[in-house]
Amino acid sequence: MRVPGLIFSRSDLVHSMQEDQSLKQVANVAQLPGIVRYSIAMPDIHWGYGFPIGGVAAFDMDEGVVSPGGVGYDINCGVRLITTALLARDVKPALKQLTAGLFRAIPSGVGSRGKIRLSKKEAFDVSRNGASWAVRAGFGTEGDLQRTEDGGVMGGADPNAVSERAYTRGYDELGTLGSGNHFVEVQEVEEIYDRRAADAYNLFEGQLTVLIHTGSRGFGHQICDDYLKEMRDRVNELHFELPDRQLSCVPLKSDIGRKYLSAMACAANYAWANRQILMHYTRETFKSVLAMSSNDLKMNLLYDVCHNIAKIETHTVNGGQMKLCVHRKGATRALPPGHPLVPEPYKAVGQPVLIPGDMGTNSYVMAGTHRAMEESFGSCCHGAGRVLSRSQAIRLTKDRSIARELADRGIFVQARRKETLREEMPEAYKDVSSVVEVVHAAGLAEKVAKMRPLGVIKG
C-alpha cells in the first residue's frame, strides 16, 4: 500500500464490511500509482468491480492513473430531488393514482426503451451538452441547469471517443429509468434538522417531494466495458503489478487515459440529460393526475448530484494546492459553504448532498462541509449500501410479497418485475440512518432533512 486506508464507519456497520471483499479492495486501491493521502471508504461501502462501492481515491495528474473500475459501469448514476408547494397529507387520496401515472409515463425495467429516438447527430449533441440539450428540446427550464452539479454538463466530452456499439445502445434509452436500485419516489419531508439550511433549500415538514435515481443506462455501461477491455489488454505495459485485474488502469497523461475521460464525460452528460427528461415526465404526470398548473405545483429542482464519476479538481494537500483526478464510486461530492461551485442560493449553507434510501427506507438531505474538503476530498456517502447480494435477497424472500408488505405500511410500489422488489427489499441494505449518522458525526456533511417514501416506481 502506497497510502493508508481511511474508513468512516462505526461498530454496527463494520460487521458487514468484514463479510465481503470490500476492505481488501480498499487496500488494493491504495497500491495504485500516484494515489494521494488515502484510499477512502464511506460507511455504505460494499464489494464492487475493482474499487469498492462507496470508495473515494484521488490521483496526482502527473504520476497517477485513471481506472474505469473507480467510476463503475453506470457512469454518473445519480439522484435529483424535486420540491413542491404541496402538503403530503393533501395528496394522499390521489397517491395510488399518482404512482400508477408515473409508472405509465416513465419507461422502466431491463432493456426499457424511451419515447425519444436519437439520430447520430443528436446523440453527439447529448454527449457534448448533457442536461442543456434536454432543456433546449423542451424538457425543463434554464433554472433546472443552475441547480444541477456542474450545470448538468461535464467539459472535455468527445463523442468520437465513444464506440458505435455504445451509441446503438443509447439511441432509444434516453428518458428511461432502468432497473435494479433505480427508482422514482414520491416522498414526505418527515423531519427538519437544520432550519436555516432547510429554508435555503426550500424544504419544510409535511412537504411532498420527488426523488429520481438513475444514470447513463446502456450507453454508459458500454463505454465502461469498452475501456476496461482496452486497458486489460495493456496491463503488461504497466510498470507495476496490479493487485487485481479488475483495477485495470492507465496513466492519466496517456492517450488512452485522456480518451477514457472524454468518453466518460459523454456518458455523464447522457445521464444528466436522462434525469432532466425524467423530471419533465414527472412534472407532466403531476399536472395531469392532480389537475393542477405548474404555478400551483411549484415543482422545482432542489439539486442533482452524481454518484459515479472521476473529476479533475483542485484540493489542498500538505498545505499546497494540487490538481487531482478524484474517483468517486458510490460517493457524492459534498462542497462547503462559499465554494465557487455551489449554486448561489446555497452558498451560505453549502452544497445539497442527497442520500437516497430505497423503497421502504428514509432518504436524507445533507449539506456539504469544510471538514469534507479536509478529510475526504469533498466527498460523502451516497446511500445505504448493500448487505445482501441480489441472489441472496431473492432466496430469502421466496414466500414473501414485498409489494403487500410495503402497502401495509402505506407505501404504494409498482415495478416491471416482482423479482426486482425482492432483490431490492429494505433488508438487503444497511440501515441508511446509521450511515447518515456516521458521516454527520465525522463532519463530512450535516443533516438537514429526512424524507419517508409514499409511492415508488421501479424497473
Secondary structure, DSSP 8 states (H G I E B T S, - for coil): --S-EEE---HHHHHHHHTSSHHHHHHHHTTSTTEEEEEEEEEEEE--SSS-EEEEEEEETTT-EE-GGGT-SSTT-EEEEEEEEEEHHHHGGGHHHHHHHHHHHS--STT---S----HHHHHHHHHHTHHHHHHTTSS-HHHHHTBGGGG--TT--GGGS-HHHHHHHTTTTT---STT-EEEEEEEEEES-HHHHHHHT--TTEEEEEEEE--HHHHHHHHHHHHHHHHTTGGGSSS--S-GGG--EETTSHHHHHHHHHHHHHHHHHHHHHHHHHHHHHHHHHHHHT--HHHH--EEEEEEESEEEEEEEEEETTEEEEEEEEEES-EE---TT-TTS-GGGTTT--EEEE---SSS-EEEEEE-HHHHHHSSSEE--S--BSS-HHHHHHHTTT--HHHHHHHTT-EEEES-HHHHHHT-GGGB--HHHHHHHHHHHTSEEEEEEEEEEEEEE-
